[in-house]
C-alpha cells in the first residue's frame, strides 16, 4: 500500500508539472500570436562576390606557389585597371543580373514576397539589366498564380529582359508564370506543362443522411453555390461547375498563347506535362540548361545579385503553433473560395 501511495504521489506531481508547462507555453504562444508580425526585410547579396570567393579559394588549394604568385600579380593589375576605369568613367558600367527565387505552394502566398522583390528591382534597374527567376512550382489556386504571373509581367513592361529557369518543375500555375519569360530555360528532366484546370471536393451528404443529420444551406442567386460538401448535389449544379472550369481553362490557354504565339496550344493544353527535352520540342521552353550554368555564363561580365524579401517569424511560429492555422486556412479556402486550381 505504501508503494502505491508513493507511486500515486509521483504521478500527481508529474501531471502537475506537465500541466504547468502547458499553461506557460500556451501563455507565451497566446501573447506572441497577438503581437503584430514585424515588417519584412529586403536582402540583396552579391552572387558575383560569392563566385569570386569560391574561385579564389579553389585556386589557393589547387595551384602551386609559383602559380599563386603569378595569379596575385595578375589580380593586382586587374584591380588597378578597374580603379582607372572608375576614375575615368565614374561608376562601373557593367550591366546587372538580378536573381529571384520563387518556390510556390498551393495557395501561392509567396506572391507577397515576389511583389516586394520585383518592386525593389524596378526601383534600381536599367533597361540593359536582366532578371532571372529560378522558378519551382507544381501549381495551385487560380487567382494566386494569376497575380504571380502579373508580377513577372511588370518586369517586361519596364523594358527589362526576363529569364526564367526551371530546374525541377513548372506545372499548371507554375507554367502560367514561366511562359511570361522572354527566355524560358529548363533542365532536361524538369517537369513542364500541365496546362489544365482541376476542381475537386468531397461530399458527405450520404454519411449525414445515414446518421440522421440534416444539413441546410441558403443562398441568394441561382448559382451562388453550384456544388456543396454537405448538401445533396444535382446534375444542374454539376453542369454549371463544369462550365466554370472550362471557362477558366480557355482563359489559361489564351494567356499562354499570348505569351508564346508560335506554340501549338491545342497540342499542349491537354493537362499533360513533359520532361524538359520533350517540352523543348513542343515549344514550351526555349533552351535546355540549369539556372547554375546560366548564372555562370554571365560571370564575370555582369554584376550578379540575389534579391530576397523575407519576414521574421514570431514566437508562436517558431514554436510551430502556426502549422495548424495554415492547414485550417488552406483547407477552408479550398472548400469555399478556392474552388478552381491550376
N, C-alpha and C positions, 0 to 999 in steps of 0.2 A: 504493500500500500504506500509506503514511504517513497518507493521508486516511482510509482505512478503520480504521486503528488509533485515530486521534483520535476518529472517529465512534463506534466501539465503546466507547471510554473514556467519552465523553459519555453514551451510552445507559446504561452501567453506573451512572454517578453519578446519573442521573435516576431510574433504577429504585430505587437505594438510598434516595434521598430520599423517593420515594413510599412505599416500604415502611416507612421510619422514621415518616413522617407517619401512616400507617395504624395502626401499632403504638401510637403516642402517643394517637391518637383512641380506639382500641379500649380502651386502658387507662383513659382518662378515663371512657368510657362504662361500662366494667365496674365501676369504683369507684362511679360515680354510681348505677348500677342497683341496687347493693347497699345504698345508703343508703335509709333509711325515708323515704317521702314525708311531707312536713310536713302537719300538720292544715290543714283548710280555714279560710277566713276569711269571716265574715258581713259583707256590705257593705249598709248602709242609706243611701240617698241621697234627699234631698228633691226630688221632682219639682215640687212647688209652688214651691220656690225657683228651680228652673231655668226654669219658666214665667214667674215674676216677672221674672227677669233678661232673658229674651227679650223680654217685653213692654216693659220699661223701655228696653232698647236700641233697639227698633223705634220707640218714641215719640221718643227722643232724636234719631234720624236723620230722622224724618218730620215732627215738629212744628216750628213756628217758635218764636222766642224768647218771645213773649207766651204762647203756649200752654204752653210748658215751664214758665214761671214759675207759671202758674195750676195746672199739674199738680203742681208742687213743693209749693205751698200745700195742695192737697187731700191729698197724701200725708202731710204733717205732721199735718193734722187726723186722718187715719185712724190714724196711729201713736199720737197722744195718746189717741184713743178706745179703741184696743186696750189701751194701758197701764192706763187706768182700769178697763176691764173685767177685766183680770187681777188688779188690786188688790182689786176687789170680790168677784170670784168665784173667785179662785185661778187655777189653770191654765186655759188655753183649753178651751172645751167643744166645739170643733169635732170632728166625727167624722172618722175617718181612712179613706182608701182605700189599701190595700196592693197593690202591683203585683208580680206574679211572672212571669218569662218562662220558658216551657218549650218547648224545641226538641228534640223526641225523635228518637232514632236507632233503628235496627232492634233493637238489644239493650236499649234503654230504660235504659241505665246512668245517664242523667240523673236517674232517680228518687232516687238517693242524695243529690243536691243538693236536690231538691224536698222531701224529708222534713225536711232541716235548715231550709229556708226556712219550711215550714209550722209546724214546731215553734217557731221564733223568733216568728212572728206570733201564734201561740196563747198565747205567754207574756205578751204585752203588749196584745193586742187586747180591745176591749169588744164587747158584742153589737150596738151601734149602728154598729160599723165594718163595712167591706166588703173582700173580697179579689177582685182582678181578676187572672185568669190569662190572659196572652197566649200562646195555645197554637198550636204548629205541629208537626204530625207526620202522617206517612203510615202509621203503624202499625209493628208489629214483633212480638216474641215475646209469647206469651200471658201468661206469669206476670209479666213485667216491666211490661206495661201494666195488668195487673190490680192490681199493687201501686201503680202510679202513681194509678189511679182511687181506690184506698183512701185514699191520702194526701189527695186532694182531699175525700173524704167526711169526713175528720177536721174540716175547716173547718166544714162544715154541722152536724156533731154538736155543736160548741161554740156553736151559735146564731148564727154569723156568716153574712152573705149572701155567697154565692159566685157571681161572674160570670165567665164565660169568653168571651173574644173570639178569633175565628179570622179572621185576616187573609188567610191563604193556603190552608192545608189542615188538616183534622182528619178523617182517614180511618181506618177499621178500628180499631186500638187507640187511635189518636188520638181517634176519636169516642167510644170507650168512656170515655175521660177526660172529653171535652167534655159528654157527656149528664148528668154528675153535677151540672152547674151549676143554680143557681136561675134564672139568666138566661143564655141561650146566644145570643151575638151572632156574626154573620159578615159579612164584606164580600160584595158581590153576586156576585163571581166566585170566591170561595173554594170549594175542593172539600170537600164534606161527605158523609159516609156510609160506604160500603163495609163494611156490616155482614155480614161473612163471615169464613171461615177458609181459609187457604192452607197446604198442606203439599206440599213437593216435594223430591226428592233424585235425583241421578244414579245410574246403575247401570253398573258397569264389568265385570260378570261375563263378558259375551261377549268383551270385549277380553282379559281374563285367560285365558280358555279358548283363544282364538286363539293366544296366546303360550305355551301350556302352563304356565300359572302356576296353582297350586292355592291356594284360599283356604278356611281353616277358621274356624268360629265356633261356640263352645259356650255354651249358655245353660241356666239352670235356671228353669223356668216356661214354659208353653206359648207365651205371648205377651210374653216378656221383650223380644224383638226381632221386630217384625212385618215390616218391610222393611229391607233391608240395602243398602249401597253396593256391596260387592264380591261378596256371595254371590248365589245364584240365588233370586229371589223367586217365590212361588207365589200362587195365587188366594186361598187361605185367609188368608195374611198381608195381601194387598191388601184383602180384605173387612174384616178387623179394623182396619186402618189407616183405612179409610173410615169405619167405625163410630165410631172415636175422634174423627175430625174432625167428624162430625155431632153428637156429644155436646157438643163444645166450642161448636159453632155454636148449639145450643139454649141453653146457659148464657149465651152472649153475648146472644142475643135476649131471654132472660128478664131479664138485667141492664138492658138498655136500656129494656125495657118497664116495669120497676120505677121507673126514673128519669123516664120520660116516658110515663105511663099513657094519655094521650089520643091518642097516636100509633098509627096502624095498623101494627103491627110487621111483619105478613106482607107488606105492600106495600113496605116499605123494607129488609127484611132479605134482599135478593137478592144482595148483594155489589156492587151498583151504587153510584156516587157521583154527586152532582149539584152544580151551582153554587149559591151562596147563595140566589139568588132562588127557584129551584125547591125547594131544601131547606126554605125557609120555608113554602111552600105544602103541603109534605108533613108539616110538623110537626117536622122535625128540628132546627130552630132557632127562636128567639123573635123576633128582630128583625134587620134589615139595617143595619149600621153598622160602622165601623172602631174599633179599640182607641184610636186617637188622638182621634177625636171623642168617644168615651165618657169618656176622661180629661178632656178639655177641658170636658165638660158638668158635671163635678164641681169645676171650679176657678173661683173661689177658695173656694167654700162649704165645701170639705173640705181637710184636710191630706193630701197625696198623697205616698206614699213608695214607692220601688223597693227590693225586698228580694232580695238575690242572695247565694248561697253559692258561693264559688269556691275552688279548690285550686291552689296554686302548682306549676308544673311543675318537675321536677328537671332536672339537666343532660342526662341521657340523652334525655328527652322533648324538650328544646329542640333537641337535635341531630337530632331526627327519627327516633331509633332505636326509638321505641315503636310506630311505624306497623306494622312487621312483626308485632310481638306482638299488636297489636289485630286485624289481619287474621286471624292464626292463631287467636286466641281466638274471634272471631266465627264463623269457618268451622268449627272443631272443634265448637263448641257447637251450631251449626246442623245438623251432621251427626249429633249424638248426642242430647243432652238437649233441644235446642230444635227439636223436630220440627214443632211446630204454630205457625203465625203468624197474626196478625190482619192 
